[in-house]
Each structure stands twice: as structure tokens, then as C-alpha cells.
Amino acid sequence: MNRITAMIEKMKKQVEGRIAGGVVTAEKVAETHKALDMDIVEYCKFQEYKTLAVAEGTLTPEEGQVVYGLLGNTPEHFNGQPVHVKAVLTQLFKELLGRRLSA
């Protein structure tokens, strides 16, 4: 298991626990899911930054493949992912974007 899949599993358990514990409603999770949708520009930038991160060694090739598979071939593929996947990948995109901006 790599860092990406480990973070996704951890986030899945957190989301499930928060719903089961009554901390958050299923409706709120659905709202968050929709709020994490990506448009084509964000999608293309994420693919670009993911590739650069693999080339620079920030992500392993295996992690890059996992991200690529979860992003899919279109923003709609990403937008259909479960909320825990979208949350982890959105956080990764934020981190990769921050690296680009500070470079």
C-alpha cells in the first residue's frame, strides 16, 4: 500500500465514523462530494502536476499510477469518485499546486 491508497483508506474510515457517530449527516457528505467536483482546467492542471511530481520524485511511480487511475480520462470520472477519494486527491492537488507556486 502506498501513501495515496493509505490516505484514502484512512479518510474512508473517518467519513464512515463521522456518519455513524452522528457528527455529520449523509446530506452534508453529499454536499461536500459535489463541492469537490473538478472542472476541465483543474483536471488538466492536476494531471500535469501529478506527472511533474513523479518526475521530481515527490510521488513514486506507483502513487502516480494510482492518482492517474482515480482521476481517469475525464473530469467526470473524478467527479464520480467517492467523497473520501475526492477529498484525498483534492488535498494532494492543493499540495502540488503549492509546490508549483513556491518554485
Buried (B, 14 or more C-beta within 10 A) or exposed (E): EBBBBEBBEEBBEEBEEBBEEEEBEEEEBEEBBEEBBBEEEBBEBBBEBBBBBBEEEBBBEBBBBBBBEBBBEEBEBBBEBBBBBBBBBBEBBEEBBEBEEEE
